[in-house]
Structure formats: C-alpha cells, structure tokens
Amino acid sequence: MKRYRVLLASEVERDLAEILDHIARREAVAAAGRLLDEIEALCATLGELPTGGHCPPELAGVGVTRYRERHHGPYRIFYEVGRGEVVVLAILDGRRDLLSLLEWRLLR
C-alpha cells in the first residue's frame, strides 16, 4: 500500500492555535494538549488512507469536489490529495459558518 506524505498548509497552524487557545481558556490546558495529540494522530492517518474522507457537502453543493474532509468531534479537517501527498488545508470548528470560511480559504 502506498503511503502519502502529509503536509500542513501554513494557515493550519493558526487554525490549531485558535482552537487550542479557546479550549485552554474554556476547559484546561491539559484538554487542549489532548485535543492537539488527537488531531495530529488523525492527520497522520491521512497518509495511510487519503481517500477515507468525504467531500464536504458545503463544497459539493457548489460543484467543488476536489477537497475532502475528516471529522474529530466538532472539528473538521479539510484536505486535498495530490500525487504522493496529502495537504491539510484547514482545521475548523464545525459549529461556525463554514461555507463562508471555506469560500474564503479554499475557493479564492
């Protein structure tokens, strides 16, 4: 089985920092650390099974099907599969207005 290299877009660090800061303030620093470990583990699995996710319905509804997503709780990991690599493009809280965020981030 082919293993894909997993890359993170520069915006993903900012996404994670915002999410983890919110969790640390609302719950505890330890909870933020656990969430980071879990999201990193999920991202690592993308290299083993990149087509395991599905096309985000917000994007499929406007005819854009090249992006995929996986979920971890309310958090959605958006990525694109290329030749030998998976690029994680965004990690967003699914409770937000995602269509606007996705249009700005992925469709510009």
Summary of the structure (lengths in Angstrom):
residues: 108
radius of gyration: 13.8
end to end distance: 33.9
largest distance: 41.7
contacts: 295
relative contact order: 0.19
helix: 46%
strand: 25%
